[in-house]
Amino acid sequence: MKDPHATLRDQVLKRVLNGAGETDEALRRAAAERKGLPPELQQLIDKIHDHAYQVTDEDLVRLQKKYDDDELFEIIVSAALGASRKRLLAGLAALENTKDKA
């Protein structure tokens, strides 16, 4: 199934991951892809990818010792976009598989 919003979605993702920011592009990409993260960020990124509703103020307070609010915002948005993209692509693939079997 073709995603009619793929171009716009990919432009947003590219801008967030590769655009100017307070954090390094490699860190934003790691958050989106959920791999290659600094150890102190792994728990937060895992929560965002698996159960975003479980992120707490305490998670952020713990990280504010090393990252300022702008950096945390970029990291969190990158992780959320990466997680949503992964879910969307899985859903589209499932629809495509269903279509092929019909």
SULSULUR-V167258 format. One record per pair of residues at least 24 apart in sequence whose C-alpha atoms are under 10 Angstrom apart, sorted by the first residue. I is the first residue (numbers start at 1). J is the second residue. Records with the same first field share a line. If there is no record, write none. Layout:
BEGIN
I = J / J
END
This chain:
BEGIN
1 = 91 / 92 / 93 / 94 / 95 / 96 / 97 / 99
2 = 92 / 93 / 96
3 = 88 / 89 / 92
9 = 81 / 85
10 = 85
12 = 81
13 = 77 / 78 / 81 / 82 / 85
16 = 74 / 75 / 77 / 78 / 81
17 = 74 / 75 / 77 / 78 / 79 / 81 / 82
21 = 70 / 71 / 74
22 = 67 / 68 / 69 / 70 / 71 / 72 / 73 / 74 / 75
23 = 67 / 68 / 70 / 71 / 72 / 73 / 74 / 75
24 = 71 / 74 / 75
25 = 74 / 75 / 78
27 = 71 / 74 / 75 / 78
28 = 71 / 74 / 75 / 76 / 77 / 78 / 79 / 82
29 = 75 / 78 / 79 / 82
30 = 75 / 78 / 79 / 82
31 = 74 / 75 / 76 / 77 / 78 / 79 / 80 / 81 / 82 / 83
32 = 75 / 76 / 77 / 78 / 79 / 80 / 81 / 82 / 83 / 84 / 85 / 86
33 = 78 / 79 / 81 / 82 / 83 / 85 / 86
34 = 78 / 79 / 82 / 83
40 = 66
41 = 67 / 72 / 75
44 = 75 / 76 / 79
45 = 75 / 76 / 78 / 79 / 80 / 83
46 = 79 / 83
47 = 79
48 = 76 / 77 / 78 / 79 / 80 / 81 / 82 / 83 / 84
49 = 79 / 80 / 81 / 82 / 83 / 84 / 86 / 87
50 = 83
52 = 79 / 80 / 83
END
